[in-house]
Amino acid sequence: MTTPPMIPGFDGLMTLSRREGVDIRPTLLRVLTDLYVQAPSHTADEEKQFVELASRLLDQVDDATRAAVRARLSIYPNSPRVILDQLALQPVPASPSPAPDVSVPTLSQPAPPPSRIVNRTMQPNDAAEISNLFFAANASERAKMLHNLADTPLQPSARIPLARAERAMHILEMAAFAEDRENFAREIGEALILPMAIADQVVNDPGGEPLACCAKALGMHGAIFQRVLLFLNPEFGASVNNVYRLSRMYDVLTERAALIMVAAWRGAHLAATRAKFRPTLYDDERQRVRAATPTARPSIQPSAQPGADITRTRNNSGN
């Protein structure tokens, strides 16, 4: 089995598939199909390579994987006829109706250019509120929230330097292949300057939208993000609906909205830190003031007596 030149990074999957005791065939077929349907058309050589790989893998995978691939190719207009016959599918008409939107709002108009937006620095309390609302929301509410953030005047975090972002994406992809969530979260935190608690929450979030924001903030390509979804959490990646929904959301997610969420997570950590330490110091100061007040007043009043005696003595001597 050769590596198709149309799929960048596929050699890493092939190397993983040759390891003893690792059955990577279901994931290979899912990734191969997802990458194939991303392009609107293919050359004859690309189609031939896809047919050779996919037809062979379809006979070696479980029913759930076959169903996932079947769902993807059933709405792709340029699916090879050989694979369609193998899956008992009919070709998609030349002008298919668009696939129904899954929890992703339609973009009625493009976001205004960043140059027209007067950015406002996000206060820690506001950042904490945005973060809490985002984590508590469901999938459709999160998608709408991210869509609206692109138009807000909130100050996004600065872009990660290109060299650092590329190194982070390479490490994250390798950690995802190994299903190493701990190192994945650590690299997310270091690359985006997030506290470890937030990074863990992002990685372990059941919806996946926080992870999409971090990936977009790093400039991760959509194909790499799909592979991360498939490998990092096998239970999540096994759901075609989950991967398809997040992939669609990732395509319309703007870099600005993602960077605003990163800024919100940083600010939320600052707000939590202030809330943890400020009340203790404030109460300590008040306790010290209250304790000093009663002891100071009695010492002042008796001092008025000697002054009064001196005044009377001077008046008597004058008489």
Rosetta silent file (secondary structure, phi, psi, omega in degrees, C-alpha in Angstrom):
SEQUENCE: MTTPPMIPGFDGLMTLSRREGVDIRPTLLRVLTDLYVQAPSHTADEEKQFVELASRLLDQVDDATRAAVRARLSIYPNSPRVILDQLALQPVPASPSPAPDVSVPTLSQPAPPPSRIVNRTMQPNDAAEISNLFFAANASERAKMLHNLADTPLQPSARIPLARAERAMHILEMAAFAEDRENFAREIGEALILPMAIADQVVNDPGGEPLACCAKALGMHGAIFQRVLLFLNPEFGASVNNVYRLSRMYDVLTERAALIMVAAWRGAHLAATRAKFRPTLYDDERQRVRAATPTARPSIQPSAQPGADITRTRNNSGN
SCORE:     score description
SCORE:     0.000 S_00000001
   1 L     0.000  121.588 -176.489    0.000    0.000    0.000 S_00000001
   2 L   -98.470  160.871  179.923    1.583    3.261   -1.137 S_00000001
   3 L   -84.804  120.199  179.970    1.132    6.730    0.226 S_00000001
   4 L   -69.952  132.952  179.829   -1.067    8.858   -2.019 S_00000001
   5 L   -67.501  -15.462 -177.929    0.537   12.216   -2.800 S_00000001
   6 L   -75.370  -12.691 -175.064   -2.890   13.893   -2.552 S_00000001
   7 L  -113.794  101.712  178.755   -3.006   13.411    1.228 S_00000001
   8 L   -68.896  137.602  178.308   -0.404   15.435    3.163 S_00000001
   9 L    80.488    2.193 -177.419    0.780   13.781    6.361 S_00000001
  10 H   -68.591  -23.059 -179.945   -0.728   10.417    5.412 S_00000001
  11 H   -63.820  -30.226  176.831    2.655    8.737    5.823 S_00000001
  12 H   -64.785  -38.010  177.057    2.384    9.265    9.576 S_00000001
  13 H   -68.289  -38.796  179.946   -0.832    7.267    9.637 S_00000001
  14 H   -65.785  -38.782  177.143    0.685    4.511    7.549 S_00000001
  15 H   -62.767  -41.946  179.213    3.639    4.259    9.922 S_00000001
  16 H   -64.989  -34.666 -177.538    1.255    4.001   12.852 S_00000001
  17 H   -68.852  -21.108 -177.988   -0.758    1.314   11.065 S_00000001
  18 L   -86.616   -5.911  178.724    2.309   -0.929   10.815 S_00000001
  19 L   -69.518  140.988 -177.956    2.818   -1.052   14.574 S_00000001
  20 L   -67.464  132.735  175.993    2.110   -4.419   16.059 S_00000001
  21 L    85.878    1.711 -179.432   -1.195   -4.653   17.885 S_00000001
  22 L  -112.820  113.984  177.610   -2.635   -1.401   16.501 S_00000001
  23 L   -95.095   96.903 -175.501   -5.619   -1.737   14.155 S_00000001
  24 L   -98.388    3.422 -173.907   -5.649    1.625   12.459 S_00000001
  25 H   -61.265  -44.288  177.388   -7.695    0.570    9.440 S_00000001
  26 H   -59.047  -43.513  179.867  -11.033    2.102   10.556 S_00000001
  27 H   -68.630  -38.257  177.362   -9.362    5.430   11.306 S_00000001
  28 H   -58.021  -44.414 -177.915   -7.351    5.281    8.089 S_00000001
  29 H   -67.694  -39.817  178.006  -10.523    4.874    6.063 S_00000001
  30 H   -62.440  -48.589 -178.919  -12.296    7.706    7.885 S_00000001
  31 H   -63.698  -44.258  179.761   -9.379   10.113    7.422 S_00000001
  32 H   -57.682  -44.009 -179.107   -8.889    9.069    3.808 S_00000001
  33 H   -68.587  -44.066 -179.257  -12.568    9.708    3.040 S_00000001
  34 H   -60.866  -42.455  179.899  -12.720   13.026    4.890 S_00000001
  35 H   -69.194  -33.532 -178.051   -9.671   14.340    3.057 S_00000001
  36 H   -68.972  -41.233 -175.364  -10.966   13.121   -0.297 S_00000001
  37 H   -79.399   -7.162  177.971  -14.352   14.862   -0.049 S_00000001
  38 H   -71.050  -30.703  179.552  -12.775   18.184    0.956 S_00000001
  39 L   -87.300  138.004 -178.903  -11.637   18.836   -2.625 S_00000001
  40 L   -68.452  -24.525 -179.892  -14.377   19.644   -5.152 S_00000001
  41 L  -152.705  165.059 -178.000  -12.685   17.537   -7.858 S_00000001
  42 L  -140.341  155.359  174.525   -9.768   15.143   -8.372 S_00000001
  43 L   -76.059  169.830  179.787   -7.459   14.051  -11.131 S_00000001
  44 H   -62.503  -39.343  179.565   -7.661   10.563  -12.598 S_00000001
  45 H   -66.260  -41.160  179.332   -4.576    9.475  -10.629 S_00000001
  46 H   -63.971  -42.991  178.527   -5.993   10.779   -7.361 S_00000001
  47 H   -64.205  -38.824  179.435   -9.277    8.995   -7.922 S_00000001
  48 H   -63.834  -43.078  179.798   -7.454    5.782   -8.799 S_00000001
  49 H   -65.882  -39.429  178.351   -5.393    5.923   -5.628 S_00000001
  50 H   -64.329  -42.910 -179.817   -8.462    6.608   -3.504 S_00000001
  51 H   -62.300  -43.981 -179.155  -10.320    3.685   -5.077 S_00000001
  52 H   -61.405  -44.010 -178.889   -7.401    1.309   -4.504 S_00000001
  53 H   -73.661  -49.566 -173.925   -7.094    2.242   -0.834 S_00000001
  54 H   -66.798  -42.675 -178.525  -10.757    2.666    0.047 S_00000001
  55 H   -62.651  -35.536  179.024  -12.038   -0.456   -1.716 S_00000001
  56 H   -70.931  -41.394 -177.347   -9.452   -2.552    0.107 S_00000001
  57 H   -73.896  -30.251 -178.562  -10.178   -1.006    3.509 S_00000001
  58 H   -60.462  -29.147  179.452  -13.957   -1.212    3.172 S_00000001
  59 L   -83.941   -3.630 -174.141  -13.746   -5.007    3.324 S_00000001
  60 L  -119.437    4.963 -175.800  -11.625   -4.889    6.484 S_00000001
  61 L  -113.551  169.914 -178.393  -13.471   -2.462    8.765 S_00000001
  62 L   -78.037  171.582 -177.090  -16.489   -2.696   11.061 S_00000001
  63 H   -65.753  -36.016 -179.344  -20.052   -1.788   10.155 S_00000001
  64 H   -63.259  -40.070  179.319  -19.948    1.531   12.033 S_00000001
  65 H   -68.704  -41.375  177.338  -16.982    2.716    9.982 S_00000001
  66 H   -60.956  -39.327  179.170  -18.620    1.602    6.738 S_00000001
  67 H   -65.921  -38.555  178.963  -21.750    3.530    7.719 S_00000001
  68 H   -64.717  -44.736  179.202  -19.701    6.649    8.474 S_00000001
  69 H   -66.239  -38.478  178.923  -17.929    6.477    5.100 S_00000001
  70 H   -61.421  -40.664  179.939  -21.221    5.767    3.378 S_00000001
  71 H   -66.263  -38.382 -179.263  -22.752    8.896    4.914 S_00000001
  72 H   -68.721  -44.765 -176.449  -19.850   11.072    3.780 S_00000001
  73 H   -76.982  -19.567 -177.880  -19.779    9.790    0.202 S_00000001
  74 H   -68.251  -22.211 -179.899  -23.563    9.832   -0.190 S_00000001
  75 L  -110.812    6.233  179.242  -23.574   13.653   -0.332 S_00000001
  76 L   -95.810  123.077 -172.580  -20.311   14.104   -2.268 S_00000001
  77 L   -70.399  -19.778 -175.962  -20.986   14.732   -5.972 S_00000001
  78 L  -113.140   33.870  176.260  -17.686   13.279   -7.239 S_00000001
  79 L   -68.721  135.837 -179.972  -17.588    9.966   -5.389 S_00000001
  80 L   -60.448  139.599 -177.295  -16.000    7.223   -7.548 S_00000001
  81 H   -62.822  -34.791 -179.655  -18.600    4.918   -9.101 S_00000001
  82 H   -61.860  -43.321 -179.601  -16.688    1.814   -8.021 S_00000001
  83 H   -70.680  -38.019  177.236  -16.900    2.817   -4.359 S_00000001
  84 H   -60.913  -41.869  178.100  -20.559    3.823   -4.706 S_00000001
  85 H   -65.650  -37.853  179.809  -21.374    0.367   -6.097 S_00000001
  86 H   -65.810  -30.559  179.896  -19.447   -1.258   -3.271 S_00000001
  87 L   -97.861    4.563 -179.938  -21.507    0.737   -0.754 S_00000001
  88 L    58.539   47.408  179.889  -24.771    0.284   -2.687 S_00000001
  89 L  -114.509  154.007  174.092  -25.138    4.037   -3.221 S_00000001
  90 L   -97.012  146.549  178.447  -26.549    6.058   -6.102 S_00000001
  91 L   -61.090  147.678  177.511  -24.524    8.951   -7.572 S_00000001
  92 L   -75.376  138.555  177.773  -25.384   12.414   -6.309 S_00000001
  93 L   -57.018  161.275 -175.609  -27.182   14.580   -8.915 S_00000001
  94 L   -60.957  -35.475  179.773  -25.120   17.211  -10.702 S_00000001
  95 L  -120.868   76.046 -175.992  -26.691   20.080   -8.710 S_00000001
  96 L   -71.759  152.399  174.029  -27.388   18.641   -5.276 S_00000001
  97 L   -72.320  146.802 -177.152  -29.257   20.551   -2.647 S_00000001
  98 L   -62.817  146.979  178.839  -26.996   21.792    0.129 S_00000001
  99 L   -65.299  143.010 -179.822  -26.585   19.558    3.152 S_00000001
 100 L   -61.595  142.653  179.675  -28.664   20.631    6.144 S_00000001
 101 L   -72.072  138.232 -179.396  -26.873   22.817    8.615 S_00000001
 102 L  -115.058   97.157  174.239  -26.019   21.109   11.896 S_00000001
 103 L    57.640   28.833  177.807  -26.005   23.537   14.801 S_00000001
 104 L  -126.959  119.870 -178.492  -24.120   26.163   12.791 S_00000001
 105 L   -67.356  145.959  177.854  -25.774   29.540   12.092 S_00000001
 106 L   -74.328  134.136  179.614  -25.851   30.768    8.510 S_00000001
 107 L   -79.841  102.062 -177.947  -23.519   33.680    7.907 S_00000001
 108 L   -71.988  -32.323  178.155  -25.899   36.331    6.579 S_00000001
 109 L  -151.859  150.128 -178.254  -23.139   38.863    6.018 S_00000001
 110 L   -67.542  154.532  177.856  -19.362   38.856    6.415 S_00000001
 111 L   -67.884  147.275  179.666  -17.766   40.214    9.547 S_00000001
 112 L   -64.970  149.866  179.825  -16.508   43.807    9.263 S_00000001
 113 L   -59.074  145.979 -179.482  -12.802   44.190    8.572 S_00000001
 114 H   -55.658  -28.076 -176.850  -10.673   44.384   11.732 S_00000001
 115 H   -67.128  -22.786 -178.991   -9.569   47.903   10.756 S_00000001
 116 H   -88.654   -8.114 -176.230  -13.142   49.204   11.262 S_00000001
 117 L   -96.880  123.588  175.627  -13.503   47.739   14.737 S_00000001
 118 L   -87.938  106.710 -173.355  -12.396   49.875   17.678 S_00000001
 119 L   -72.749  142.143  178.000  -11.166   47.277   20.106 S_00000001
 120 E  -119.532  129.718 -179.057  -12.004   47.550   23.784 S_00000001
 121 L   -62.213  133.937 -178.030   -9.862   45.853   26.415 S_00000001
 122 L   -82.344  124.452  177.746  -11.720   43.037   28.114 S_00000001
 123 L   -75.760  149.825 -177.332  -12.039   43.422   31.887 S_00000001
 124 H   -54.554  -41.102 -179.932  -11.348   40.290   33.993 S_00000001
 125 H   -66.062  -39.290  176.527  -14.924   40.079   35.256 S_00000001
 126 H   -64.933  -40.229  179.102  -16.291   40.351   31.718 S_00000001
 127 H   -62.912  -42.238  179.024  -13.833   37.701   30.572 S_00000001
 128 H   -63.318  -38.868  179.547  -14.926   35.356   33.360 S_00000001
 129 H   -66.036  -43.136  178.464  -18.580   35.843   32.407 S_00000001
 130 H   -62.221  -44.350 -179.586  -17.893   35.085   28.727 S_00000001
 131 H   -62.785  -45.016 -179.067  -15.901   31.980   29.649 S_00000001
 132 H   -64.959  -42.024  178.661  -18.571   30.674   32.027 S_00000001
 133 H   -63.019  -39.679 -177.706  -21.364   31.291   29.524 S_00000001
 134 H   -66.550  -46.464 -178.277  -19.426   29.525   26.776 S_00000001
 135 H   -69.046  -27.736 -178.685  -18.651   26.400   28.779 S_00000001
 136 H   -85.057  -13.005 -175.234  -22.248   26.207   30.074 S_00000001
 137 L   -80.522  160.947  174.031  -23.850   26.597   26.617 S_00000001
 138 L   -87.574 -175.589 -172.725  -24.920   23.803   24.293 S_00000001
 139 H   -62.402  -47.608 -177.925  -23.582   23.260   20.771 S_00000001
 140 H   -67.598  -37.293  178.372  -25.942   25.609   18.927 S_00000001
 141 H   -66.567  -38.450  177.587  -25.568   28.344   21.560 S_00000001
 142 H   -65.145  -42.976  179.435  -21.777   28.108   21.357 S_00000001
 143 H   -61.341  -43.273  178.856  -21.843   28.345   17.564 S_00000001
 144 H   -66.322  -38.819 -179.937  -24.053   31.439   17.725 S_00000001
 145 H   -63.767  -43.436  178.903  -21.868   32.967   20.431 S_00000001
 146 H   -66.699  -35.658  177.149  -18.706   32.508   18.361 S_00000001
 147 H   -63.563  -41.383 -178.987  -20.458   33.969   15.323 S_00000001
 148 H   -73.810  -28.658 -178.864  -21.432   37.082   17.310 S_00000001
 149 H   -63.859  -27.842 -178.368  -17.991   37.508   18.869 S_00000001
 150 L   -63.449  -23.459 -177.531  -16.497   38.271   15.458 S_00000001
 151 L  -100.987   -2.608 -177.458  -18.469   41.552   15.385 S_00000001
 152 L   -80.971  155.507  178.528  -17.835   42.674   18.956 S_00000001
 153 L   -85.771   16.555  179.810  -15.304   45.422   19.811 S_00000001
 154 E   -69.250  144.447 -178.282  -13.583   43.217   22.380 S_00000001
 155 L   -76.165  118.420  176.653   -9.803   43.109   22.165 S_00000001
 156 L   -78.594  163.879  174.696   -8.580   39.700   20.910 S_00000001
 157 L   -72.048  159.835 -179.684   -5.340   38.183   22.063 S_00000001
 158 L   -70.140  151.044  176.929   -2.289   38.668   19.876 S_00000001
 159 L   -63.621  144.887  175.603   -1.533   36.113   17.177 S_00000001
 160 L   -73.971  134.621  177.088    0.910   33.389   18.102 S_00000001
 161 L   -51.799  141.897 -172.156    4.223   33.776   16.212 S_00000001
 162 H   -57.109  -45.848 -177.963    4.237   31.577   13.128 S_00000001
 163 H   -62.261  -41.674 -179.956    7.271   29.489   14.100 S_00000001
 164 H   -68.126  -38.644  179.953    5.854   28.787   17.572 S_00000001
 165 H   -65.781  -41.453  179.434    2.425   27.954   16.159 S_00000001
 166 H   -64.234  -41.189  178.026    3.860   25.509   13.616 S_00000001
 167 H   -64.468  -40.410  179.541    5.882   23.740   16.296 S_00000001
 168 H   -63.900  -42.977 -178.566    2.809   23.552   18.536 S_00000001
 169 H   -64.447  -36.725  177.140    0.635   22.097   15.769 S_00000001
 170 H   -64.729  -45.200  179.757    3.207   19.390   15.050 S_00000001
 171 H   -64.567  -41.601 -178.829    3.402   18.432   18.736 S_00000001
 172 H   -64.718  -39.819  179.893   -0.384   18.483   19.092 S_00000001
 173 H   -65.984  -41.454  178.218   -0.912   16.226   16.097 S_00000001
 174 H   -66.709  -39.022  177.230    1.596   13.684   17.393 S_00000001
 175 H   -65.319  -36.006  178.167    0.049   13.790   20.872 S_00000001
 176 H   -66.612  -41.706  178.018   -3.382   13.237   19.333 S_00000001
 177 H   -58.482  -37.515 -178.834   -2.134   10.192   17.397 S_00000001
 178 L   -85.980   -0.299 -177.422   -0.871    8.741   20.684 S_00000001
 179 L    57.476   35.416 -178.805   -4.128    9.681   22.504 S_00000001
 180 L   -96.320   86.045 -176.074   -1.969   11.549   25.012 S_00000001
 181 H   -70.158  -30.537 -178.488   -4.396   14.143   26.339 S_00000001
 182 H   -64.129  -50.676  178.092   -2.123   15.226   29.174 S_00000001
 183 H   -69.351  -30.124  176.333    0.722   16.335   26.898 S_00000001
 184 H   -62.394  -46.880  179.522   -1.819   17.690   24.419 S_00000001
 185 H   -65.499  -38.199 -179.927   -3.288   19.952   27.111 S_00000001
 186 H   -63.287  -41.288  179.855    0.164   20.993   28.300 S_00000001
 187 H   -69.428  -36.721  175.271    1.169   22.075   24.787 S_00000001
 188 H   -59.065  -46.507 -178.936   -2.122   23.975   24.344 S_00000001
 189 H   -63.672  -43.020 -178.777   -1.443   25.836   27.578 S_00000001
 190 H   -69.956  -40.082 -176.604    2.160   26.691   26.707 S_00000001
 191 H   -71.280  -38.495 -176.207    1.438   27.737   23.122 S_00000001
 192 H  -103.084    6.191  178.350   -1.583   29.926   23.929 S_00000001
 193 L    57.080   51.830  177.001   -0.395   31.068   27.381 S_00000001
 194 L  -111.368  145.583  175.310   -3.333   29.474   29.159 S_00000001
 195 L   -64.742  154.755 -175.162   -3.307   28.120   32.722 S_00000001
 196 H   -62.079  -33.870 -179.879   -3.235   24.340   32.981 S_00000001
 197 H   -63.211  -41.918  178.532   -6.723   24.219   34.511 S_00000001
 198 H   -68.920  -41.169  179.875   -8.197   25.987   31.470 S_00000001
 199 H   -61.634  -41.754  176.997   -6.169   23.863   29.043 S_00000001
 200 H   -63.508  -40.219  179.516   -7.463   20.672   30.677 S_00000001
 201 H   -64.996  -38.289  178.170  -11.010   21.999   30.510 S_00000001
 202 H   -63.862  -47.436 -175.560  -10.581   22.798   26.811 S_00000001
 203 H   -68.794  -36.760 -175.577   -9.202   19.367   25.949 S_00000001
 204 H   -94.893    4.994  178.425  -11.746   17.402   27.992 S_00000001
 205 L   -64.300  130.529 -175.414  -14.797   19.435   27.005 S_00000001
 206 L   -69.417  -20.764 -177.977  -17.415   16.994   25.629 S_00000001
 207 L   -84.015  -34.625  178.739  -18.582   19.348   22.873 S_00000001
 208 L    93.183  -10.369 -178.776  -15.239   20.113   21.227 S_00000001
 209 H   -64.792  -40.486  176.407  -15.920   23.791   20.489 S_00000001
 210 H   -60.190  -38.044  177.699  -13.216   25.076   22.909 S_00000001
 211 H   -64.622  -37.110  177.739  -10.698   22.815   21.181 S_00000001
 212 H   -63.895  -38.314  178.908  -11.773   24.259   17.832 S_00000001
 213 H   -63.782  -43.581 -179.977  -11.134   27.781   19.134 S_00000001
 214 H   -65.583  -41.470  179.144   -7.615   26.876   20.249 S_00000001
 215 H   -63.863  -41.891  179.026   -6.839   25.159   16.954 S_00000001
 216 H   -66.955  -36.698  178.429   -8.103   28.162   14.967 S_00000001
 217 H   -63.664  -29.232  177.664   -6.090   30.538   17.170 S_00000001
 218 H   -84.908  -10.453 -177.449   -2.966   28.563   16.215 S_00000001
 219 L    81.460   27.393 -177.301   -3.894   28.649   12.518 S_00000001
 220 L   -69.049  135.850  178.284   -4.362   24.881   12.268 S_00000001
 221 L   -68.330  149.253 -177.378   -5.471   23.620    8.863 S_00000001
 222 H   -58.874  -36.853  179.949   -8.905   22.026    8.721 S_00000001
 223 H   -65.663  -39.805  177.894   -7.536   18.643    7.646 S_00000001
 224 H   -66.376  -40.234  179.298   -5.177   18.529   10.624 S_00000001
 225 H   -62.248  -38.569  177.705   -8.004   19.536   12.953 S_00000001
 226 H   -63.927  -41.155  178.604  -10.115   16.644   11.662 S_00000001
 227 H   -64.625  -38.320  177.217   -7.310   14.182   12.320 S_00000001
 228 H   -61.164  -43.151  179.092   -6.953   15.575   15.844 S_00000001
 229 H   -61.361  -40.166 -176.617  -10.685   15.039   16.411 S_00000001
 230 H   -69.451  -35.358 -171.539  -10.485   11.468   15.174 S_00000001
 231 H   -98.869  -38.367 -170.084   -7.502   10.433   17.270 S_00000001
 232 H   -59.644  -45.402  178.266   -7.427   12.504   20.464 S_00000001
 233 L  -127.523   97.716 -175.299  -10.665   11.068   21.868 S_00000001
 234 H   -56.539  -35.061  179.888  -11.591    7.805   20.096 S_00000001
 235 H   -65.651  -42.229  178.356  -15.118    7.823   21.542 S_00000001
 236 H   -69.255  -44.029 -178.014  -15.765   11.324   20.213 S_00000001
 237 H   -67.462  -19.677  179.840  -14.053   10.632   16.882 S_00000001
 238 L   -74.239  -14.270  179.401  -16.146    7.513   16.348 S_00000001
 239 L   -91.535  115.492  178.649  -19.251    9.690   15.928 S_00000001
 240 H   -62.952  -38.590 -179.423  -19.604   10.916   12.358 S_00000001
 241 H   -62.027  -42.288  179.672  -22.100   13.558   13.483 S_00000001
 242 H   -62.073  -50.608 -177.061  -19.645   15.004   16.023 S_00000001
 243 H   -65.212  -41.376 -178.851  -16.758   15.208   13.574 S_00000001
 244 H   -66.919  -42.284 -179.968  -18.943   16.522   10.758 S_00000001
 245 H   -62.869  -47.214 -178.494  -20.591   19.168   12.959 S_00000001
 246 H   -68.826  -34.308  178.635  -17.296   20.467   14.335 S_00000001
 247 H   -64.887  -41.248  177.489  -15.660   20.416   10.915 S_00000001
 248 H   -65.789  -42.302  178.619  -18.451   22.591    9.509 S_00000001
 249 H   -63.842  -38.627 -178.606  -18.228   24.943   12.471 S_00000001
 250 H   -64.484  -33.973 -179.296  -14.446   25.116   12.123 S_00000001
 251 H   -65.268  -34.868 -177.621  -14.785   26.197    8.481 S_00000001
 252 H   -97.645   -8.007  178.942  -16.894   29.252    9.401 S_00000001
 253 L   -68.960  129.410 -179.544  -15.131   30.059   12.670 S_00000001
 254 L   -89.128  153.261  177.428  -13.120   33.276   12.329 S_00000001
 255 H   -62.878  -36.621 -179.261   -9.657   33.775   13.724 S_00000001
 256 H   -60.914  -47.008  179.887  -10.862   36.909   15.518 S_00000001
 257 H   -62.015  -40.282  179.676  -13.589   35.048   17.434 S_00000001
 258 H   -64.692  -42.254 -179.931  -11.122   32.334   18.414 S_00000001
 259 H   -69.812  -29.529  174.940   -8.557   34.860   19.657 S_00000001
 260 H   -66.955  -39.276  177.424  -11.259   36.677   21.652 S_00000001
 261 H   -65.452  -38.148  176.388  -12.080   33.405   23.403 S_00000001
 262 H   -62.116  -43.054  177.231   -8.390   32.888   24.189 S_00000001
 263 H   -63.020  -37.493  178.829   -8.290   36.402   25.673 S_00000001
 264 H   -65.062  -40.822  179.408  -11.442   35.596   27.692 S_00000001
 265 H   -67.187  -36.428  175.871   -9.871   32.451   29.153 S_00000001
 266 H   -66.258  -45.069  179.484   -6.775   34.371   30.136 S_00000001
 267 H   -65.647  -35.277  178.503   -8.869   37.115   31.737 S_00000001
 268 H   -63.447  -37.335  177.074  -11.074   34.592   33.531 S_00000001
 269 H   -66.024  -38.759  177.981   -7.990   33.119   35.187 S_00000001
 270 H   -64.706  -41.582  178.974   -6.926   36.594   36.300 S_00000001
 271 H   -63.595  -40.213  179.389  -10.392   37.265   37.761 S_00000001
 272 H   -66.541  -36.722  178.557  -10.317   33.974   39.659 S_00000001
 273 H   -66.334  -43.076  178.520   -6.870   34.772   41.048 S_00000001
 274 H   -63.840  -42.630 -179.647   -7.980   38.201   42.264 S_00000001
 275 H   -64.638  -27.172 -178.151  -11.116   36.773   43.855 S_00000001
 276 H   -75.274  -37.302 -171.925   -9.029   34.207   45.683 S_00000001
 277 H  -105.194  -29.042 -172.679   -6.579   36.594   47.351 S_00000001
 278 H   -64.933  -45.482 -177.209   -8.181   40.047   47.593 S_00000001
 279 H   -60.192  -36.791 -179.087  -10.872   39.391   50.277 S_00000001
 280 H   -64.205  -45.942 -179.672   -8.364   37.916   52.739 S_00000001
 281 H   -66.954  -38.419 -179.412   -6.032   40.905   52.544 S_00000001
 282 H   -65.338  -44.450  178.999   -8.929   43.358   52.757 S_00000001
 283 H   -65.432  -37.786  178.581  -10.374   41.714   55.871 S_00000001
 284 H   -60.672  -41.495  179.763   -6.954   41.581   57.481 S_00000001
 285 H   -64.792  -41.921 -178.953   -6.567   45.345   57.058 S_00000001
 286 H   -66.788  -37.838  178.803   -9.994   46.020   58.516 S_00000001
 287 H   -64.188  -38.081  179.612   -9.337   43.775   61.495 S_00000001
 288 H   -68.049  -36.323  179.084   -6.114   45.640   62.263 S_00000001
 289 H   -68.014  -42.900 -179.656   -7.911   49.012   62.098 S_00000001
 290 H   -64.236  -38.275 -177.953  -10.709   47.879   64.409 S_00000001
 291 H   -69.828  -30.575 -176.151   -8.271   46.499   66.980 S_00000001
 292 H   -82.688  -25.588 -173.802   -6.235   49.720   67.117 S_00000001
 293 H   -64.788  -48.394 -176.542   -9.150   52.140   67.467 S_00000001
 294 H   -64.734  -30.772 -176.670  -10.396   51.291   71.024 S_00000001
 295 H   -79.199  -19.310 -175.872   -6.914   51.451   72.571 S_00000001
 296 H   -84.660  -33.489 -173.379   -6.056   54.876   71.133 S_00000001
 297 L   -68.576  -43.647 -178.269   -9.011   56.901   72.370 S_00000001
 298 L   -60.454  -29.509 -176.967   -8.671   56.498   76.195 S_00000001
 299 L   -75.062  -14.875 -177.393   -5.092   57.793   76.106 S_00000001
 300 L   -86.769  -39.840 -172.492   -6.125   61.096   74.489 S_00000001
 301 H   -64.919  -45.525 -179.482   -8.827   62.318   76.926 S_00000001
 302 H   -61.252  -23.660 -176.917   -6.803   62.500   80.205 S_00000001
 303 H   -66.281  -13.408  179.202   -4.205   64.687   78.493 S_00000001
 304 H   -75.494  -22.627 -177.984   -6.688   67.573   78.561 S_00000001
 305 H   -65.806  -48.625  178.766   -6.480   67.877   82.400 S_00000001
 306 H   -59.771  -34.971  179.600   -2.851   69.100   82.703 S_00000001
 307 H   -65.878  -38.701  179.210   -3.509   71.760   80.107 S_00000001
 308 H   -66.672  -38.423  178.737   -6.500   73.079   82.019 S_00000001
 309 H   -64.318  -41.716 -179.849   -4.468   73.325   85.287 S_00000001
 310 H   -63.427  -37.553  179.497   -1.725   75.291   83.579 S_00000001
 311 H   -65.369  -43.899  179.373   -4.283   77.783   82.209 S_00000001
 312 H   -64.848  -36.213  178.963   -5.837   78.370   85.640 S_00000001
 313 H   -63.786  -42.196 -179.521   -2.378   78.868   87.213 S_00000001
 314 H   -66.863  -37.611  179.549   -1.458   81.538   84.675 S_00000001
 315 H   -66.954  -39.187 -179.945   -4.754   83.357   85.224 S_00000001
 316 H   -66.822  -39.845 -179.209   -4.310   83.413   89.026 S_00000001
 317 H   -67.280  -29.484  179.921   -0.748   84.736   88.794 S_00000001
 318 H   -72.300  -33.733  177.295   -1.946   87.521   86.532 S_00000001
 319 L   -68.692    0.000    0.000   -4.504   88.625   89.084 S_00000001
